[in-house]
Amino acid sequence: MGKHVSRTNPSGIDPSHGAPLCVIESRGFADYGLIDSGGGRKLERFGVVTVDRPEPQALWSRRLPAERWAEASAVFSGEDDEDAGKWRRNGAVPESWPIRIRDVTVLGRLSAFRHLGLFPEQLPHWEWMLEGLGTIRQAAPERRPRLLNLFAYTGVASLVAARAGAEVVHLDASKKAIAWARENQAVSGLEGAPIRWIVDDARKFVAREVRRERRYDVILVDPPKFGRGPEGEVWDLFTHLPPLLKDCATLLASGPSRLVLTAYAIRASSLSIGQLLAEVLAGRPGRLESGELAIREEGGGRALATSLFSRWCADA
């Protein structure tokens, strides 16, 4: 497993709103590596497939020669992060292939929105989640810890948590994403794991759970900037994230609970989302950490920023 490094950078943040901003970076793992980046692109290895994808954050020059980039199994072209695009295959690329992470398997695929079914920079969050689940099981060995995974996509975090003994509620608005997640469940040998697969609008579901007085030990929130629910419900991060997080705070169990918020491709900052999380969790003892996730190039090269995050851990 790749080494994960947390670097804290002074930010002038009000101490009442958490620790200084930090960078949590991953150096990849056996089935994933960031080979090179630059010129608005990134060259990555996902299992047996190497891909060349757009990456606006890669403002610098490429380290490797053009000949190395030309060896990519597939190259994606698209105008921006919100639009679908096309993959150009250089030779035969399987429709799906296995990618192993932790103790689960994900089926990699070339999707129309440049994704492959896995966000490898999230691995440090999944390991932090596992640490929390272990603490919860020690505190209450008579029950399974409960995880709520919102905007859960292809289910990597859900499967990792289930493998560790958690009871999981996995929610996404896309039937295709849920179907993909269930395929990942099957190839991981976790068909009997206690996972509820739910196609629903996150705001509606969480509001119902508040009324039902449900509680979760760990909550993962990974929303898009814009989106649609299964019945056409509109999701706008700047409008809908604050009330959603307020409801999520209500759903957190007492004791050593945890909440992780990740945000991609938005005109905001980790300072902003950290202060939002601090507000909705005001009055609850715990530790708040905010900053950026990053992937470091293989061989110890440059670190590529991928997303903003804020995460909270209750005092045990």
N, C-alpha and C positions, 0 to 999 in steps of 0.2 A: 504494500500500500504506500502511496506517495506521502511525503512529509508535508505537513501543513504548518504554516508559520503565521503567527499573529503579530503584526507590528503596530504599535500605538503611536499616533501622531498628535501632538498638541493642537487643539483647534479653537480654544477660547470658549468652548461650550460651557454654559452655566452648569456647575456641579449638580444642581438639583435636577437636572435633566439627564444625568448619566455620566459615564466616563468619557474621556476624550475620544475623538473619532479614530478608528483603526482600520487597518487592512488585514483581511484574512486571506491568505493565498494558498493555493494548492499546487503541487508539482506533478499532478496527474497520478496515474496508477497503471497497473500492468496492461490493461486494455484501452487506455487513453493517454494521449500526450499532445501538447501543443508544440508542434515541430518548429514553426517559425511564424512570424507575423510582420506586417508592415505594408505601407502603401494602401491602407484601407482594406486589407485582407488578412485572413489567418489560415494556416496550413495545419491540419489536425489529423491525428490517428485515432479512429474509433474501431478497435478490434482489427480485423483484416482489411478495413477500408480506410483510405486516406482521402480527405476532402479539402477543397479550397473554397472558403466561404467569405462573403463580405464581413468586414469588421471596422466600423467607422472610428473606433477608439485607437486603432493601430495607425497612429500618425507618423511614425518613424519609417526608416528604410528597412527593407528586408535584409536579413543576414545571409540567407542561403541563395545560391545562384538560381537563375530562371530554370535551368535544366532540372533542378530538384523539385521545384513547384510543378513543372510539367508532368511529373510522374504521378500526380494526384489521381486517384481512382475516379473522382467526380468533381466538377467545378460548378458552383451555383452563380447564376446571374439574376439580379433583381434590382429594382430602383432604390428601395429603401426598406426599413425594417417592417413596415406595415403591409407591403404588397407581396403577393405571391410572385414567384419567379420560376426559372427552369434550371434543371440540372443537366449538364453535359457529361455523359459517361465516357471515360477513356478506357474502352474495353468492357469486359463483362463485370457488372456489379450485381450481387444478389439482391433480390427484392427485399429480403430481410436477412440479418445475420446476428449471431449472439455476441453480446458485450457483457463481460462479467465484472461486477462491482460489488464489493463486500461479499456477502454470501448469496447474492441473487443474480439472475440473468435478465438482461434487457434485450429485446429485439431491435437492433438498429435499422432505420429506414430513411430513405431520402424523401423528406416531405416537401410539399409545395411551398412551405414557408421557411425554407432553409434549415429547419431543425432536423435532428436525427433520432429523437425520442429520449434524449438524455442531456442533462445540463451538468457536466462534470464538476464545475466550480462549486456546486452545492454539496459536494462530499463532506467538507468540514462541518456544515450544518447538520448533515445526517449523523455524523459521528458525535456531535454535541447533543443531538436528540437522543442517541443511544445511551450516552452518559446519563442524561436525565431519566430515561426509562429505567436504567439500572438503579439509580438512586430511589426512584419511586417504588420499585419492586422490593428493595431492601426495607423501605419504610412500611410497606403494606404487602407482605409476601402472600397474603391470603387471596389476593385478587390480581387480575391482569390490569396493567396501566392502560389508559384509554387515549388514543390519538385521533385528532380531527385534522384531516389534510384537505385544505380548500384550494381550488384551482389546481388540482392534483395531477393533471396531465397523464402520463403513462405509468405512474404508480411506483417509481423507484423508491421514494421515501416510505410509501405505504408498505411495500414488500420488505424493506430493510427492518422496519419497525415490527411487522408481523413475525419475521424470522426471529426477532429478539423477544417474542412473547407478548406483544401488545395486541389489544383489541382495537381495530382500525375502522374509522369511517372515512372513506375516500370519496370526494365529491368533485365533479367537473361538469361543466355545461355541455360538453361535447360527447355524443354517443360514440364517435370514432375513437376518441381518446380513452374512454372507458373500455371499449373493446380491445384496444391495444394493450391497456393495463392488464386486462384479464388474460391475454395471451402471455404476457410477461409472468403473471402468476403461475400459469401452467408450466412454462419452460423452467421456472424456478423451483418446481416441485412443491408449491405452496397451496395446492387446490383446497386443502382442508383448513387453511388458516382463517381466523375470525376477522374477515374483511367485509364490510358492507360497501358495495359499489353503488353510488347514487348519482344519477343524472339530474341536476337541479340548478336553479339559480342560487348562488352562494348567499346572497342577502336574505332571500326568502327562507332558506333552510336554517340559517343561523338564528333568524328571528323566531322561528318555530322552536328551535332547541332552547332558546332563552325562556319561552313560555312554558316549555316542558320541564324546566329547571334541570336540564342535563348538565353534566360537568365533564370536562376533559383534562387530563394531566398535561398533555402536550398539544399545542395547536400550531400548524404550519399554514401560513398565508402567502401565496405566491401569485398575486393578481396581475393581469395584463393591464396595459394603459387604457385600452378600450376593448369592449367585447360584447357578446350577445348571449343571453341565457337561452335555455332550450325552447322557451315560448316567445322568443324575441325580446326579452327584457334587456334593457340597455345598461351596460356597465361603463362608468367613467371613473377612473381612479381618483381624480382630484375631488370629485363630488361624493363618491360613494364609499371610499376607503375609511374616512373618519367614523361614520356611524357603524360600519361593519366591524371595525376594530373595537369600538365601544361594546358591541354585543359579544365579541370574542373574549374581551376582558371579563364579562359576566360569566362566560362559560368555563373559565379557568377554575380548576379545582383548588381547594385550599391545600397547603403543604407544598412540597417541592415541585411546583408546576413550571412549565416553560412555554414561551411563545416566540416564534420566528417569523419575521416579515421580510420578504425579498421583493425588490422592485426593479424591473428592467426597462431600459430605453425610455426614460421619462425626463422631462425638463424639471427636475427637482434636485434634492440633495439628500445625502444620508443624515445631515443635520436636521432637515425638515421632517423626515419620517421618524427619526429618533425622538424628536420633541413631541410628535403626535403620539407615539407609543407611550412616552412618559406621561402625557396628559391622561390618556384613557386608563392607565394603571396607577394613577396618583393615589397615594394612601396605602398601597400594597407594598410591604417590605420586599425588596429584591434588588437585583443588579441589572442594569441596562447597558448594552453595548451596541454601538452603531458605527457604520463605516462602509467599506466596499469589499466585495469578493473579487479575487483576481486569480488568474492562472499564470504560472511562470513557465516560460519556454523550457523545453528539454535542454539539459546541459547547463542549467543555471542562468539562462539568458534573461530577457526583459520580462517584467510582469505585466500582463494584459488585464486591465479592469473590465469586469463583466456586468456587475450589477451593484445596486445599493442594498443594504440590509440594516435591520435593527432587530435585536433579540433580547429577550428578558427572561431572567431566571429568578424564581422565588427563593428567598433564603430558606434553607432546609431546617 
